[in-house]
């Protein structure tokens, strides 16, 4: 029996909007969009890793990190699409995609 262990992982770096109203709006959009993908999607800021599909935790993290850089990581078959769609929600000039 053969098992496919090649898991696609895609990363990007985004900047959280510094205005509270914008960060809340982006958080709501991120959670809604993240739930459409099969991939596991994480927000990563230092040692903190939060499931992007978890509404409450995403809101707390995005509100706490207003104006800061955060890594967005997706693992799964649609990881590239997830990162492409989610990163578009963040108003940032410097978004870098990296597929592994």
Buried (B, 14 or more C-beta within 10 A) or exposed (E): EEEEEEEBBBBBBBBBBEEEEBBBBBBBBBBEBBEEBEBBBBBBBEEEEBBBBBBEBBBEBBEEBBEEEBBBBBBBEBBBBBBBBBBEBBBBEEBEEEEE
